Amino acid sequence: MGVDTESAEQLNWRDFDNDSLPPLLSAAVQTFVTHGYHGTTTRTLAASAGMSVPGLYHHFASKQAIIVAIMDYAMDDLWRRSIAAQAEAGPDFEQQLALHIECLALFHAYRKELAFLAATELRSLEPEARSRHIAARDRQERMLVEVLRAGVDQRVFRTTDPHQVARALITMCTGISQWFDAAGPLSASAIAKDYVDYARRIVRT
């Protein structure tokens, strides 16, 4: 799950118009969201992608390989965007927090199906893939914890437990994937702006 840090820093992390997820995986995402991993057959996956079962096996050896590829992509994409957001923020810890929360909120709004699968189908992964996914999730959490700890050390933030606060903020953002509606009254950008404000209040900047 290696990410090129230099290319990630150059990424326009607010741009979600171009989805680099291959069409086969995009179709699989919609199918898994609709039916769940265990409720989806290989035949259903092949039909959703407009190909035969042998054609599907040409690209992926199994249904498990497909869900693993989707979840790896989700965590890699979020990580690259987070690195780019932190690079944009520079050394200002309050700005690092603001852009980190903005990044999380935007990702879970614009990539809600991916985020939903990453959160709900961990149980469906085989041990090796599950361990890798948990490691990627922990790495993502550590990035925010480190921002909060550094901010506390510099008296920018006032909180007694950066780790617990990080989990609360992340949970707040990941929940967006459960309810966000692009046709709703609030845009993803407006929600992200509100969530940044909530985060600032929580850490009492």
MARLUMZA-808097 format. One line per field, with one value per residue: x, y, z of N, C-alpha, C in turn; residue in one letter. Coordinates in pm, 1 decimal, padded with zeros to 6 digits. Layout:
BEGIN
n.xx [X	...]
n.yy [Y	...]
n.zz [Z	...]
ca.xx [X	...]
ca.yy [Y	...]
ca.zz [Z	...]
c.xx [X	...]
c.yy [Y	...]
c.zz [Z	...]
type [a	...]
***
This chain:
BEGIN
n.xx [00082.7	00193.0	00244.6	00332.0	00484.3	00567.4	00419.1	00167.7	00163.3	00143.9	-00104.8	-00435.3	-00622.9	-00883.4	-01028.3	-01262.5	-01365.4	-01253.2	-01247.5	-01035.0	-01078.4	-01097.2	-01339.7	-01454.3	-01417.8	-01559.8	-01820.4	-01841.1	-01830.6	-02080.3	-02244.8	-02168.5	-02238.3	-02513.4	-02596.6	-02434.4	-02128.6	-02136.9	-02381.2	-02350.7	-02285.5	-02031.9	-02120.0	-02312.2	-02147.2	-01999.1	-02201.0	-02282.6	-02064.8	-02074.1	-01964.5	-01847.8	-01834.4	-01586.7	-01444.3	-01433.7	-01275.6	-01040.6	-00937.8	-00952.5	-00887.1	-01078.6	-01385.1	-01312.4	-01064.5	-01150.2	-01295.4	-01088.1	-00916.8	-01076.2	-01097.7	-00831.4	-00776.1	-00945.8	-00832.5	-00574.6	-00630.0	-00748.1	-00530.8	-00335.4	-00462.0	-00477.9	-00208.0	-00145.5	-00314.7	-00206.0	00044.7	-00027.2	-00119.2	00108.2	00334.3	00157.7	-00032.2	-00305.6	-00410.3	-00334.6	-00499.9	-00750.2	-00747.3	-00709.1	-00945.1	-01126.8	-01047.1	-01107.2	-01385.6	-01473.6	-01388.4	-01545.8	-01791.6	-01789.5	-01684.5	-01857.0	-01962.1	-01734.3	-01613.9	-01809.5	-01803.4	-01540.5	-01567.4	-01764.9	-01719.4	-01492.6	-01503.5	-01538.7	-01301.8	-01020.3	-00770.4	-00498.2	-00543.0	-00719.9	-00557.4	-00380.3	-00552.5	-00639.4	-00395.7	-00353.2	-00567.9	-00502.1	-00267.5	-00369.0	-00518.2	-00313.0	-00185.8	-00357.9	-00361.5	-00096.0	-00086.4	-00260.7	-00130.4	00110.4	00008.0	-00100.1	00135.1	00248.9	00076.1	-00139.8	-00368.7	-00610.0	-00647.9	-00682.9	-00648.9	-00532.7	-00546.1	-00796.3	-00959.5	-00891.7	-01001.8	-01271.6	-01315.6	-01255.7	-01451.3	-01676.5	-01646.1	-01633.8	-01890.8	-02035.6	-02054.2	-02267.9	-02500.6	-02490.1	-02619.5	-02598.8	-02791.3	-02909.5	-02982.0	-02740.3	-02415.3	-02118.8	-01891.0	-01992.7	-02067.8	-01818.8	-01694.2	-01849.2	-01782.8	-01514.2	-01530.7	-01663.0	-01462.0	-01262.4	-01386.9	-01403.0	-01135.3	-01079.5	-00945.4]
n.yy [-00118.0	00120.2	00469.4	00729.5	00990.1	01240.7	01276.7	01270.3	01505.0	01688.8	01657.5	01767.3	01783.3	01847.2	01795.1	01594.4	01517.7	01356.4	01019.7	00766.9	00501.7	00181.9	00083.2	-00175.7	-00216.5	00002.9	-00068.5	-00291.6	-00176.5	-00045.2	-00268.6	-00418.2	-00232.2	-00229.7	-00501.3	-00607.7	-00769.9	-01053.1	-01110.6	-01088.5	-01242.2	-01393.2	-01410.0	-01207.9	-00985.4	-00998.0	-00958.1	-00698.0	-00555.7	-00590.7	-00816.7	-01158.0	-01436.5	-01584.4	-01378.0	-01191.0	-01329.0	-01317.7	-01073.9	-01056.7	-01287.3	-01377.5	-01312.3	-01210.1	-01094.2	-00876.9	-00713.7	-00656.7	-00509.2	-00283.8	-00176.1	-00129.8	00064.8	00271.4	00343.3	00417.6	00634.5	00819.6	00858.3	00973.6	01214.1	01325.2	01366.1	01557.8	01765.0	01825.1	01914.2	02146.9	02295.4	02361.3	02467.4	02553.9	02460.1	02483.9	02530.6	02291.7	02112.0	02210.4	02170.8	01899.5	01796.2	01904.6	01763.7	01495.3	01517.4	01595.8	01374.0	01165.0	01247.2	01283.5	01039.2	00846.7	00585.4	00423.4	00482.8	00387.2	00109.1	00056.2	00097.3	-00083.1	-00340.3	-00453.7	-00676.4	-00873.1	-00927.6	-01139.4	-01270.4	-01161.3	-00942.8	-00801.6	-00727.3	-00556.5	-00354.2	-00253.3	-00156.8	00051.1	00214.6	00278.3	00421.4	00643.2	00755.6	00814.9	01028.0	01246.9	01243.4	01312.0	01575.0	01697.6	01647.6	01786.0	02041.6	02079.4	02073.3	02310.2	02486.8	02559.9	02411.0	02302.0	02034.3	01738.1	01481.6	01391.9	01161.5	01043.6	01255.1	01271.4	01031.1	01084.7	01299.8	01182.1	00980.8	01141.0	01252.7	01026.5	00937.0	01086.5	00954.6	00789.1	00933.2	01145.7	01331.5	01418.3	01563.7	01697.1	01965.9	02078.6	02133.5	01935.4	02086.4	02287.7	02136.9	02038.2	02276.1	02344.4	02126.0	02165.0	02388.5	02274.1	02099.6	02277.3	02394.4	02175.5	02121.8	02356.3	02591.8]
n.zz [00000.0	-00080.6	-00109.0	-00320.8	-00183.5	-00277.5	-00517.2	-00405.8	-00256.0	-00456.4	-00548.2	-00628.2	-00377.1	-00321.1	-00544.2	-00684.7	-00920.1	-01117.1	-01129.6	-01063.6	-01026.4	-01164.0	-01418.1	-01376.4	-01100.9	-01006.3	-01077.3	-00916.5	-00663.4	-00643.3	-00653.2	-00425.6	-00227.3	-00257.4	-00221.4	-00025.6	00080.2	00128.8	00023.3	-00242.8	-00550.3	-00757.8	-01017.2	-01022.3	-00987.1	-01224.2	-01414.8	-01347.4	-01429.0	-01694.1	-01817.9	-01876.6	-01642.5	-01666.7	-01789.2	-01585.0	-01401.9	-01534.9	-01469.3	-01189.7	-00930.3	-00754.6	-00567.9	-00323.2	-00384.2	-00528.7	-00344.8	-00173.3	-00341.0	-00382.6	-00122.0	-00058.8	-00249.6	-00159.9	00091.5	00013.8	-00155.5	00021.4	00192.9	00025.3	-00038.0	00216.4	00281.6	00089.2	00172.4	00422.1	00343.8	00209.1	00423.6	00568.5	00833.6	01029.2	01294.3	01356.2	01105.8	00985.7	01123.8	01041.4	00758.8	00748.3	00861.3	00679.2	00451.9	00527.3	00558.5	00300.9	00149.0	00256.6	00180.8	-00105.5	-00186.1	-00085.0	-00115.1	-00141.9	00105.9	00276.3	00227.2	00309.3	00578.7	00661.9	00558.6	00661.5	00819.9	00633.5	00514.3	00452.4	00683.2	00629.1	00454.5	00614.3	00828.4	00695.9	00615.5	00862.4	00955.9	00773.1	00836.4	01100.1	01056.4	00927.1	01135.0	01314.7	01191.6	01238.4	01518.2	01572.8	01475.6	01657.9	01903.9	01866.1	01840.2	02094.9	02246.6	02159.5	02261.7	02108.1	02083.2	02325.4	02491.0	02679.6	02594.4	02315.8	02151.6	02199.4	02121.4	01851.1	01756.2	01800.4	01625.2	01378.5	01367.8	01357.2	01101.9	00932.1	00953.8	00774.7	00533.4	00570.2	00546.9	00366.4	00093.9	-00231.4	-00356.7	-00156.4	00085.8	00168.5	00046.5	-00018.5	00034.3	00202.0	00423.3	00500.2	00577.1	00801.9	00965.8	01011.9	01173.9	01394.0	01480.5	01559.0	01778.1	01948.4	02010.9	02126.2	02018.7]
ca.xx [00000.0	00283.6	00198.6	00437.8	00457.2	00587.8	00305.0	00051.7	00168.1	00108.7	-00242.9	-00541.8	-00697.3	-01025.1	-01087.5	-01317.2	-01433.0	-01193.4	-01238.4	-00940.5	-01114.4	-01132.6	-01484.5	-01495.5	-01426.7	-01669.7	-01943.0	-01841.2	-01863.9	-02225.8	-02305.9	-02144.2	-02317.4	-02654.2	-02625.4	-02341.1	-02027.4	-02179.9	-02501.2	-02313.2	-02219.4	-01938.9	-02201.3	-02371.4	-02038.7	-01966.3	-02312.6	-02281.9	-01953.4	-02097.2	-01872.0	-01874.9	-01760.7	-01446.0	-01382.2	-01406.4	-01161.7	-00919.3	-00888.2	-00941.3	-00894.2	-01190.9	-01464.7	-01230.6	-00963.0	-01216.3	-01322.7	-00957.3	-00870.5	-01158.9	-01065.6	-00695.8	-00786.4	-01007.5	-00737.7	-00464.8	-00679.2	-00761.9	-00396.9	-00272.6	-00528.0	-00441.0	-00071.3	-00150.9	-00377.7	-00109.7	00148.8	-00082.9	-00134.4	00236.2	00367.5	00054.3	-00105.9	-00448.7	-00442.4	-00323.5	-00622.8	-00862.0	-00742.8	-00724.3	-01088.1	-01189.0	-01014.7	-01186.5	-01527.2	-01495.9	-01372.0	-01658.0	-01909.3	-01774.6	-01653.0	-01935.3	-01975.9	-01605.0	-01595.6	-01905.6	-01749.6	-01419.7	-01607.1	-01856.2	-01681.1	-01368.6	-01533.9	-01540.9	-01166.2	-00941.0	-00678.7	-00387.6	-00598.5	-00777.6	-00446.2	-00328.4	-00650.7	-00633.4	-00271.1	-00375.1	-00660.0	-00427.6	-00175.9	-00450.8	-00551.5	-00190.8	-00157.3	-00435.4	-00313.1	00030.9	-00120.0	-00318.8	-00027.2	00202.7	-00064.2	-00107.1	00269.9	00274.2	-00031.4	-00237.6	-00489.7	-00623.9	-00718.9	-00601.8	-00635.2	-00533.6	-00583.6	-00941.5	-01018.6	-00872.7	-01102.2	-01402.6	-01322.3	-01259.7	-01583.8	-01768.5	-01631.4	-01668.0	-02035.7	-02093.9	-02082.7	-02393.0	-02621.3	-02474.5	-02696.1	-02553.6	-02908.2	-02963.0	-02973.1	-02603.8	-02310.7	-02006.7	-01803.0	-02056.8	-02057.1	-01678.6	-01670.0	-01910.7	-01710.5	-01390.5	-01569.3	-01688.8	-01333.0	-01195.5	-01451.0	-01369.6	-00998.3	-01076.0	-00831.2]
ca.yy [00000.0	00233.2	00590.2	00823.1	01110.9	01359.5	01292.8	01299.0	01644.7	01768.5	01624.8	01860.3	01693.3	01885.9	01761.6	01458.7	01501.8	01246.7	00897.0	00675.5	00363.5	00113.8	00059.0	-00301.9	-00195.3	00097.1	-00147.8	-00378.6	-00093.1	-00027.4	-00398.8	-00450.9	-00140.3	-00269.4	-00637.4	-00654.9	-00860.9	-01192.7	-01125.5	-01069.4	-01356.1	-01359.6	-01392.6	-01074.5	-00890.0	-01001.2	-00896.3	-00553.7	-00498.3	-00616.3	-00918.6	-01294.8	-01478.2	-01606.2	-01248.4	-01132.0	-01400.6	-01274.0	-00954.9	-01082.8	-01431.1	-01413.8	-01202.7	-01152.1	-01008.1	-00753.7	-00626.9	-00611.8	-00403.4	-00165.7	-00118.3	-00076.1	00189.9	00372.9	00391.1	00485.8	00762.3	00908.7	00888.7	01068.3	01343.6	01377.2	01415.9	01681.8	01867.0	01865.8	01992.2	02279.3	02366.2	02411.9	02441.0	02606.8	02343.7	02507.5	02509.4	02147.9	02050.9	02253.7	02107.0	01755.3	01770.4	01933.1	01651.3	01380.4	01542.8	01591.0	01236.3	01081.0	01292.0	01255.0	00897.2	00786.7	00440.6	00364.8	00497.2	00298.0	-00026.6	00047.6	00094.7	-00191.9	-00472.3	-00501.4	-00810.9	-00967.6	-00949.3	-01248.8	-01216.2	-01078.1	-00817.3	-00728.7	-00665.8	-00445.5	-00246.1	-00194.4	-00079.4	00174.4	00296.3	00329.1	00523.0	00761.8	00812.5	00870.2	01158.6	01347.2	01245.0	01386.1	01717.0	01743.0	01647.5	01897.1	02164.3	02090.0	02109.9	02449.5	02564.5	02601.3	02337.9	02271.7	01908.7	01650.5	01348.5	01404.0	01036.2	01029.4	01361.2	01231.6	00929.1	01149.2	01379.1	01089.8	00917.9	01244.5	01267.9	00903.5	00923.8	01157.5	00857.8	00719.9	01011.9	01255.1	01323.9	01527.7	01643.5	01755.4	02111.3	02122.1	02078.8	01874.7	02194.8	02354.3	02044.2	02036.5	02402.1	02331.4	02027.4	02230.6	02472.8	02184.3	02048.9	02386.6	02408.8	02060.2	02135.3	02486.4	02667.1]
ca.zz [00000.0	-00083.9	-00175.8	-00355.3	-00105.6	-00360.1	-00607.2	-00322.9	-00217.8	-00573.3	-00581.8	-00591.0	-00288.8	-00317.8	-00673.8	-00689.3	-01047.7	-01192.6	-01050.4	-01128.1	-00998.9	-01289.6	-01433.3	-01315.5	-00956.3	-00982.6	-01081.7	-00798.3	-00548.0	-00639.9	-00625.5	-00284.9	-00144.8	-00268.8	-00175.1	00075.3	00026.6	00133.2	-00057.7	-00383.4	-00613.5	-00865.3	-01138.2	-01012.5	-01011.6	-01366.9	-01487.1	-01321.9	-01504.6	-01835.8	-01869.9	-01835.5	-01522.6	-01702.5	-01813.8	-01453.7	-01342.6	-01605.2	-01399.6	-01045.6	-00906.3	-00668.9	-00512.3	-00216.2	-00446.0	-00572.9	-00229.7	-00123.5	-00430.9	-00356.1	00008.0	-00070.5	-00325.4	-00074.1	00192.9	-00056.0	-00205.2	00136.5	00244.2	-00066.9	-00020.3	00348.3	00271.1	00012.0	00256.6	00524.7	00276.5	00184.2	00551.2	00616.6	00974.6	01117.8	01343.7	01343.5	00964.3	00961.5	01173.1	00956.9	00626.9	00768.1	00878.9	00550.1	00363.9	00570.2	00531.6	00156.2	00102.2	00297.1	00106.1	-00248.4	-00204.8	00022.2	-00132.5	-00105.0	00250.3	00341.4	00219.7	00392.2	00719.3	00696.8	00508.7	00723.2	00869.4	00521.5	00463.8	00508.1	00785.6	00581.7	00403.5	00727.8	00902.3	00616.0	00619.3	00996.0	00962.2	00697.5	00916.0	01215.0	01005.6	00901.9	01265.0	01375.1	01132.3	01310.8	01656.8	01576.6	01460.8	01783.2	02007.9	01840.1	01870.8	02241.2	02293.1	02125.3	02325.5	02008.0	02120.4	02466.8	02512.9	02764.2	02535.2	02169.2	02086.4	02208.4	02039.2	01711.2	01724.0	01795.0	01502.6	01265.0	01367.5	01310.7	00956.5	00860.6	00955.1	00660.3	00426.5	00600.1	00522.6	00270.2	-00030.6	-00318.1	-00392.9	-00034.3	00100.2	00196.4	-00040.3	00052.4	00080.3	00316.1	00536.0	00542.2	00647.3	00933.5	01045.5	01055.1	01286.9	01506.8	01528.0	01631.1	01908.1	02030.9	02063.3	02191.1	01967.1]
c.xx [00087.2	00227.1	00317.8	00406.7	00469.2	00468.6	00179.0	00046.9	00125.6	-00037.2	-00336.5	-00641.3	-00844.8	-01099.2	-01132.0	-01387.6	-01381.8	-01173.8	-01148.7	-00970.0	-01157.1	-01281.7	-01533.0	-01513.0	-01537.9	-01803.6	-01953.6	-01876.6	-02014.4	-02296.3	-02289.0	-02226.0	-02463.7	-02682.9	-02539.2	-02243.5	-02079.6	-02306.4	-02475.4	-02242.2	-02122.5	-02014.5	-02266.0	-02267.2	-02005.9	-02075.4	-02312.1	-02172.1	-01967.6	-02000.5	-01912.7	-01796.8	-01614.7	-01372.9	-01346.9	-01283.7	-01030.5	-00855.1	-00864.2	-00966.5	-01017.6	-01269.0	-01385.4	-01125.8	-01023.3	-01242.0	-01192.7	-00904.8	-00946.7	-01116.4	-00923.3	-00697.6	-00842.0	-00907.1	-00620.7	-00507.6	-00691.6	-00624.9	-00326.5	-00331.9	-00489.5	-00299.7	-00069.0	-00212.1	-00280.5	00002.3	00100.1	-00091.0	-00004.6	00253.0	00263.2	-00035.9	-00257.4	-00493.4	-00430.6	-00449.9	-00739.1	-00863.2	-00756.8	-00872.8	-01163.1	-01168.2	-01098.6	-01333.8	-01557.3	-01486.5	-01495.3	-01790.5	-01899.9	-01746.2	-01729.4	-01949.0	-01846.6	-01585.8	-01688.2	-01854.1	-01628.4	-01454.4	-01685.1	-01809.2	-01545.3	-01385.4	-01526.0	-01402.3	-01101.0	-00827.7	-00568.5	-00437.3	-00658.5	-00667.6	-00390.2	-00424.1	-00648.1	-00507.6	-00285.2	-00467.4	-00588.5	-00329.7	-00249.4	-00484.1	-00428.7	-00157.7	-00230.5	-00390.6	-00186.2	00008.4	-00171.9	-00214.2	00069.5	00135.9	-00079.2	00027.5	00300.1	00164.7	-00128.6	-00373.1	-00490.1	-00710.9	-00627.2	-00576.0	-00644.4	-00580.4	-00734.5	-01012.3	-01006.6	-00977.7	-01241.5	-01419.6	-01332.2	-01396.7	-01689.3	-01764.9	-01671.6	-01819.3	-02104.1	-02132.8	-02214.8	-02515.9	-02609.5	-02552.3	-02657.3	-02669.4	-02971.1	-02938.2	-02832.1	-02505.9	-02201.4	-01914.2	-01860.4	-02048.2	-01915.5	-01644.8	-01727.8	-01830.4	-01576.3	-01419.4	-01595.3	-01555.9	-01258.9	-01256.0	-01412.3	-01230.5	-00976.2	-00955.8	-00837.7]
c.yy [00124.5	00349.3	00680.4	00956.9	01236.3	01382.8	01324.8	01446.0	01736.0	01748.1	01739.4	01781.4	01729.9	01846.2	01615.2	01431.3	01381.4	01125.9	00797.9	00528.6	00295.9	00082.1	-00068.8	-00284.6	-00097.0	00023.2	-00236.6	-00300.4	-00079.9	-00158.0	-00437.9	-00360.5	-00184.3	-00402.1	-00682.8	-00754.3	-01004.3	-01216.8	-01111.3	-01193.1	-01306.4	-01334.7	-01252.6	-00967.6	-00882.9	-00930.1	-00744.7	-00483.3	-00521.2	-00716.0	-01056.1	-01326.1	-01510.1	-01474.5	-01178.3	-01196.6	-01368.0	-01155.6	-00978.8	-01230.2	-01472.2	-01289.6	-01132.8	-01056.5	-00874.7	-00661.2	-00575.1	-00497.0	-00273.7	-00098.1	-00064.1	00058.0	00301.4	00429.3	00464.8	00624.5	00863.0	00950.4	00992.2	01207.9	01406.2	01433.6	01549.7	01795.0	01917.4	01950.0	02133.9	02361.8	02426.2	02386.5	02488.3	02492.5	02362.9	02487.1	02362.1	02075.7	02083.6	02179.4	01955.7	01719.7	01798.4	01816.6	01528.0	01397.9	01533.6	01448.4	01153.1	01127.4	01249.2	01107.9	00813.9	00635.2	00368.8	00367.3	00403.3	00154.6	-00043.7	00036.9	-00031.4	-00331.1	-00519.8	-00645.4	-00915.8	-00999.5	-01069.3	-01190.5	-01124.3	-00942.1	-00734.9	-00657.4	-00545.9	-00325.9	-00176.0	-00109.5	00053.0	00268.9	00358.2	00438.2	00654.6	00831.9	00879.0	01007.6	01269.2	01356.7	01328.2	01535.6	01771.3	01750.0	01763.6	02029.9	02187.1	02134.0	02256.6	02543.3	02625.6	02537.0	02312.9	02147.6	01816.5	01514.0	01356.3	01277.4	01017.6	01133.9	01325.7	01128.7	00990.1	01227.4	01290.0	01023.5	01015.8	01255.4	01142.9	00883.3	00992.4	01059.5	00785.6	00799.0	01118.1	01227.7	01444.4	01617.5	01712.8	01904.9	02163.8	02055.1	02015.3	01981.9	02265.7	02266.7	02041.6	02162.5	02397.1	02237.1	02081.5	02317.8	02388.2	02136.1	02156.2	02407.2	02296.1	02073.7	02271.1	02567.6	02810.5]
c.zz [00000.0	-00162.4	-00200.1	-00287.6	-00189.2	-00451.7	-00528.2	-00285.5	-00333.3	-00614.3	-00542.6	-00506.8	-00275.6	-00446.8	-00674.4	-00821.5	-01125.0	-01101.8	-01123.8	-01097.8	-01129.9	-01296.3	-01366.6	-01164.7	-00921.0	-00981.9	-00958.5	-00672.3	-00534.0	-00603.1	-00479.5	-00191.9	-00143.5	-00199.5	-00058.3	00016.1	00019.6	00051.5	-00206.5	-00436.5	-00720.8	-00995.2	-01138.7	-01040.5	-01160.0	-01447.0	-01468.1	-01400.2	-01654.2	-01895.6	-01820.5	-01708.0	-01556.7	-01730.0	-01684.4	-01390.8	-01413.8	-01533.3	-01250.7	-01018.7	-00827.1	-00628.2	-00402.0	-00273.2	-00489.4	-00455.5	-00170.4	-00208.7	-00406.2	-00226.1	00011.9	-00143.2	-00237.6	00024.9	00129.4	-00102.3	-00090.1	00189.5	00155.7	-00050.5	00113.4	00348.5	00197.9	00093.8	00362.8	00464.7	00249.3	00313.0	00601.1	00765.1	01075.2	01164.2	01335.2	01199.0	00927.3	01006.9	01079.5	00823.8	00638.3	00781.4	00749.1	00454.2	00398.9	00534.0	00382.4	00103.1	00134.4	00238.3	-00039.8	-00277.3	-00102.6	00008.0	-00095.6	00045.4	00326.9	00341.7	00309.1	00539.9	00755.7	00655.6	00560.1	00769.3	00759.8	00468.0	00530.0	00592.5	00734.4	00533.0	00516.5	00806.4	00826.7	00620.2	00755.4	01011.6	00888.6	00773.1	01036.5	01172.6	00981.0	01033.4	01328.6	01319.0	01207.7	01456.3	01668.2	01560.6	01593.5	01894.7	01990.7	01873.1	02019.7	02297.0	02269.4	02180.3	02223.5	02039.1	02270.8	02481.4	02591.5	02700.9	02382.4	02097.9	02086.3	02122.5	01891.1	01670.5	01712.8	01664.9	01379.1	01254.3	01316.9	01158.6	00880.7	00855.5	00838.3	00550.0	00448.5	00555.1	00413.6	00141.5	-00115.7	-00359.9	-00272.5	-00024.4	00122.8	00101.2	00046.0	00109.2	00202.4	00440.7	00589.8	00621.3	00788.9	01022.6	01093.1	01177.2	01411.0	01567.1	01607.6	01769.1	02002.1	02091.1	02128.5	02148.6	02015.6]
type [m	g	v	d	t	e	s	a	e	q	l	n	w	r	d	f	d	n	d	s	l	p	p	l	l	s	a	a	v	q	t	f	v	t	h	g	y	h	g	t	t	t	r	t	l	a	a	s	a	g	m	s	v	p	g	l	y	h	h	f	a	s	k	q	a	i	i	v	a	i	m	d	y	a	m	d	d	l	w	r	r	s	i	a	a	q	a	e	a	g	p	d	f	e	q	q	l	a	l	h	i	e	c	l	a	l	f	h	a	y	r	k	e	l	a	f	l	a	a	t	e	l	r	s	l	e	p	e	a	r	s	r	h	i	a	a	r	d	r	q	e	r	m	l	v	e	v	l	r	a	g	v	d	q	r	v	f	r	t	t	d	p	h	q	v	a	r	a	l	i	t	m	c	t	g	i	s	q	w	f	d	a	a	g	p	l	s	a	s	a	i	a	k	d	y	v	d	y	a	r	r	i	v	r	t]
***
